[in-house]
Amino acid sequence: MKIDSSNLEFSKKDLDRGIIIPDKLSSELSEDIGFHIGDGYMKRRKDNYGLHYDFVYSGKHPEDLDYFKNVLIPRKENLFNLKRMIIKNPKPNEIFLRFHSKVLFLFYRDILVVKEYTKTDIKIPEWVFQSLDFQKSFLRGMMDSDGYFKTVKKNYPIIDFHLQSKNLIKGMGRILDNLNISFSSYKREQYDKRTNKVYVKFIVQISGRKNIPIWKDEIGFKNSKHIGRYNRWILGPG
């Protein structure tokens, strides 16, 4: 599907940096949106210097560093010609990638239909459901940013997602149904005595020795931390 970006407004800084907008929807773009929705955010804010259009992605150090350097940054450069992005390491166990762009904010919001910063009501954009490749790529991006691969008793494998949006969980379930991947989903409420509040998480879980290889074959991973854990599971304990 072609993208009409003729009404998008580039800031002077966007033009100076040579930022581009893709001319069509793609699996690479769908994967990028999956990663963004999983563990990134965009926000428009105003201060004494004017309007700012922020994009922020966070990860754990050192386990997400390889992904940020060798997958996320090259993908942003390939899609949008974003260059000279710097990974920051403000704390020993954290990394951040931050950039600013008006035209990309408008592109994500108005064309890709990605909501501005809020995790409680975000959902999968409808265009992702146009093809199975888009759907697979979206889930791969989600997994690489906000998914977990673990093993429990007797080396039993589990992939799960802990999210704040019920609509996002429903959309993920729709994709998993389309791919014939079995899953379970449920809501968990947890009281935090420090804040005296109840927090709600919506969880999707894919598990089992037959089911996890189907995920690997149909969707896969690009984050080396997941690849390593999967390979260790395949080899078994010992």
SVG drawing of the C-alpha trace seen along z (x, -y; Angstrom):
<svg xmlns="http://www.w3.org/2000/svg" viewBox="-9 -30 36 62">
<polyline fill="none" stroke="black" stroke-width="0.4" points="0.0,0.0 1.3,-3.4 1.8,-6.1 0.6,-9.6 2.8,-11.9 2.2,-15.1 0.4,-16.7 3.1,-16.1 5.1,-19.0 8.9,-18.9 10.6,-21.1 13.7,-22.9 15.8,-20.4 14.0,-17.5 15.1,-19.0 18.6,-19.7 19.0,-16.1 17.6,-14.7 14.9,-12.7 12.7,-10.8 9.3,-9.2 8.7,-5.7 6.6,-5.7 4.8,-2.4 3.9,-0.2 6.3,2.7 7.2,5.5 10.2,3.5 7.9,0.6 5.5,3.0 8.3,4.4 9.5,1.0 6.0,0.1 5.8,3.3 9.0,2.4 7.8,-1.2 4.5,-0.1 6.2,2.5 8.8,0.3 9.0,-3.1 7.0,-6.3 6.6,-9.5 5.4,-12.7 4.8,-16.3 5.9,-18.8 6.2,-22.5 8.8,-24.6 10.3,-28.0 12.2,-27.1 9.1,-26.0 7.5,-22.6 9.5,-19.4 8.6,-16.1 10.3,-13.3 10.9,-9.7 12.4,-7.5 13.3,-3.9 14.6,-2.2 16.3,1.1 18.4,3.0 22.2,2.8 24.0,4.9 21.5,7.4 19.7,5.1 22.8,3.2 23.5,5.5 19.9,5.1 20.0,1.3 23.3,1.0 22.8,3.7 19.0,3.8 17.2,0.8 19.5,-2.0 20.2,-0.5 16.4,0.0 15.7,-3.6 18.4,-4.7 17.1,-2.5 13.5,-3.6 13.9,-7.3 17.5,-8.2 18.0,-8.9 21.7,-9.2 24.1,-10.1 21.8,-8.5 23.6,-8.0 22.8,-5.3 22.9,-6.7 23.7,-4.8 22.6,-7.0 22.6,-4.1 24.6,-0.9 21.7,1.3 19.8,-1.1 20.2,-2.3 18.2,-4.9 17.9,-6.0 16.3,-9.4 15.7,-11.6 13.4,-14.4 11.4,-14.9 8.3,-16.7 7.6,-14.9 8.1,-11.5 5.8,-12.3 3.1,-13.4 3.8,-10.3 3.5,-7.9 0.4,-9.6 -1.6,-10.6 -0.6,-7.9 0.5,-4.9 -2.2,-5.6 0.1,-5.2 -1.2,-6.9 0.9,-9.5 2.4,-8.6 0.0,-6.5 0.2,-2.8 -3.2,-2.1 -5.3,-2.4 -2.8,-1.9 -3.7,0.7 -2.3,2.3 -3.0,0.1 -5.5,1.7 -3.1,1.6 -0.9,4.2 -3.7,6.7 -3.4,6.2 -0.9,9.1 0.4,12.0 3.9,10.7 3.0,7.4 1.5,9.3 4.5,11.5 6.8,8.6 4.8,6.6 4.9,9.4 8.6,9.8 9.1,6.1 6.9,6.5 8.8,9.5 12.2,7.9 11.2,4.9 8.7,6.1 8.5,9.8 10.0,12.4 11.4,15.8 11.9,18.0 12.0,21.6 10.4,23.0 10.3,26.5 11.7,29.3 12.9,26.9 9.4,25.9 9.5,22.9 7.3,19.8 7.0,16.5 4.9,13.9 4.0,10.2 2.9,8.0 1.1,5.0 -1.2,2.2 -3.6,2.1 -6.5,4.5 -6.9,3.5 -3.3,4.3 -3.7,7.8 -6.8,8.3 -5.0,7.4 -2.1,9.7 -4.6,12.5 -6.1,11.8 -2.7,12.1 -1.9,15.3 -5.2,16.8 -4.4,15.9 -1.1,17.7 -2.7,20.7 -0.5,20.2 -2.1,21.3 -2.0,18.8 -3.7,17.8 -4.5,14.3 -5.7,13.0 -5.8,9.9 -3.8,9.6 -4.4,7.0 -1.6,6.2 -1.7,4.0 1.3,1.8 1.4,0.8 4.0,-1.9 1.6,-3.9 -1.6,-2.4 -2.8,-1.7 -4.0,1.4 -2.2,1.8 -3.6,3.9 -1.6,5.9 -2.9,7.8 -0.9,10.8 -0.5,12.9 1.3,16.2 2.6,18.7 4.0,21.9 4.9,25.5 7.6,27.6 5.6,27.8 4.2,24.2 7.4,22.3 9.2,23.7 6.2,22.6 6.7,19.1 10.4,19.3 9.6,20.5 6.7,18.1 7.8,15.0 11.3,15.4 13.6,13.1 16.2,10.5 17.1,9.6 20.2,11.7 19.0,12.1 16.0,14.1 18.0,16.0 20.5,17.0 17.8,18.2 16.0,20.1 19.2,21.9 19.9,22.8 16.4,24.2 16.9,26.3 20.1,27.7 18.5,28.5 19.8,28.3 23.2,29.5"/>
</svg>
